[in-house]
Amino acid sequence: MINWKDGERPAVPYYANIFNYYLGDDLSGYQEMDEMTLSLVHEIDGFLGYEIHKSEGRGSFISYWKDTESIDQWRKDLTHQKAKMEGMKRWYKYYHTMLVKVESARFHE
């Protein structure tokens, strides 16, 4: 289920940044950084929400964005950059990201 920032689904179009990963063996500091970045991203004006899926060392984090300018602002955030560097060095065995434009969305609740 998507955790919308303001509790409301945005109108399309918007963007989804999809981050898929396999966790590595050295996870020291991972949980703390994960919580910190999740808190910080809410401060970006164009951040719309997120969803997380985790199972047996594999996960997906999908963040939703109003526009590419907001995504670029998050990419330039120093704490986010530090998290990405630590992720590459030790927290992830494998990961990939995709940025997609959502032009249509349907929900059943």
C-alpha positions as CSV (number, residue, x, y, z in Angstrom):
1,M,0.0,0.0,0.0
2,I,1.3,3.5,-0.8
3,N,2.0,5.9,2.0
4,W,0.9,9.2,0.4
5,K,2.6,12.2,2.0
6,D,-0.6,14.1,2.5
7,G,-2.9,11.1,2.7
8,E,-4.3,11.8,-0.8
9,R,-3.5,10.3,-4.1
10,P,-2.1,12.8,-6.5
11,A,-3.5,13.4,-10.0
12,V,-1.5,11.9,-12.9
13,P,1.0,12.4,-14.3
14,Y,3.7,12.0,-11.7
15,Y,6.9,10.0,-11.4
16,A,7.9,6.8,-9.7
17,N,11.5,6.1,-8.7
18,I,11.8,2.3,-8.3
19,F,14.8,1.0,-6.3
20,N,15.2,-2.8,-6.1
21,Y,18.0,-4.4,-4.1
22,Y,19.5,-7.4,-2.4
23,L,21.0,-6.7,1.0
24,G,24.6,-7.3,1.7
25,D,26.2,-8.9,4.8
26,D,27.4,-5.7,6.6
27,L,24.3,-3.8,7.6
28,S,25.9,-1.7,10.4
29,G,24.2,1.7,10.4
30,Y,21.8,0.7,7.7
31,Q,18.6,0.9,9.7
32,E,19.5,4.3,11.2
33,M,20.3,5.8,7.8
34,D,17.1,4.3,6.3
35,E,15.0,6.0,9.0
36,M,16.9,9.3,8.6
37,T,16.5,9.5,4.8
38,L,12.9,8.5,5.0
39,S,12.3,11.4,7.4
40,L,14.3,13.8,5.4
41,V,12.7,13.1,2.0
42,H,9.3,14.3,3.4
43,E,10.9,17.8,3.5
44,I,11.2,17.9,-0.3
45,D,8.2,19.8,-1.7
46,G,7.6,17.6,-4.7
47,F,7.8,14.3,-2.7
48,L,4.4,12.6,-2.9
49,G,4.8,9.3,-1.1
50,Y,6.4,5.9,-1.0
51,E,5.9,2.2,-0.6
52,I,8.3,-0.5,0.7
53,H,8.3,-4.3,0.1
54,K,10.9,-6.5,1.9
55,S,11.3,-10.3,1.9
56,E,14.3,-12.4,2.8
57,G,17.0,-9.9,2.1
58,R,15.4,-8.6,-1.0
59,G,13.5,-5.3,-1.2
60,S,11.9,-2.6,-3.3
61,F,11.4,1.0,-2.3
62,I,9.2,3.1,-4.6
63,S,9.1,6.8,-4.1
64,Y,6.6,9.0,-5.9
65,W,7.3,12.5,-7.2
66,K,5.5,15.5,-8.6
67,D,8.3,16.3,-11.2
68,T,11.9,15.7,-12.1
69,E,13.0,18.9,-10.5
70,S,12.0,17.5,-7.1
71,I,13.8,14.2,-7.8
72,D,16.9,16.2,-8.7
73,Q,16.7,18.1,-5.5
74,W,16.6,14.8,-3.6
75,R,19.5,13.4,-5.6
76,K,21.6,16.4,-4.5
77,D,20.8,16.1,-0.8
78,L,24.0,15.4,1.0
79,T,22.6,12.9,3.4
80,H,21.0,11.0,0.5
81,Q,24.3,11.0,-1.3
82,K,26.1,9.6,1.8
83,A,23.4,6.9,2.0
84,K,24.0,5.9,-1.6
85,M,27.7,5.8,-1.2
86,E,27.4,3.5,1.9
87,G,24.9,1.4,0.0
88,M,27.3,0.9,-2.9
89,K,30.2,0.1,-0.5
90,R,28.6,-2.4,1.9
91,W,24.8,-2.5,2.3
92,Y,23.8,-3.9,-1.1
93,K,25.0,-6.9,-2.9
94,Y,23.0,-5.7,-5.9
95,Y,20.6,-2.9,-6.8
96,H,19.1,-1.1,-9.7
97,T,16.9,1.9,-10.1
98,M,14.3,3.0,-12.7
99,L,12.6,6.3,-13.1
100,V,9.2,6.0,-14.8
101,K,6.5,8.5,-15.6
102,V,3.0,7.5,-14.3
103,E,0.4,8.5,-16.8
104,S,-2.4,6.3,-15.6
105,A,-3.1,4.8,-12.1
106,R,-5.9,2.7,-10.8
107,F,-6.5,1.7,-7.2
108,H,-8.8,-0.8,-5.6
109,E,-9.1,-0.6,-1.8
